[in-house]
Amino acid sequence: MNAFHVCGIILAVWALVLTFIGVTRENFPATDGAARAVGAISIILTIAAIGSGIYTAATEEHEGGEVEQTGLLLQQTGLLLPR
């Protein structure tokens, strides 16, 4: 589990909690300050999830290209002769 998964889970839980509170309370958020806080937290969590996803994708180490793995599989099955 990496940062993207953690941020994504936190964002999803936040969205579910907000939905529940918004559905059960008619005047949610009650004040302008509360509305700003909810919006700010939502924006921060969204940016964190997107940013960590981009960072994870950019720095992820690959175990080998798909072409290399396919070539190795063909070589092992005898369909491709070694060079």
Secondary structure, 3 states (H helix, E strand, C coil): CCHHHHHHHHHHHHHHHHHHHHHHCCCCCCCHHHHHHHHHHHHHHHHHHHHHHHHHHHHCCCCCCHHHHHHHHHHHHCCCCCC
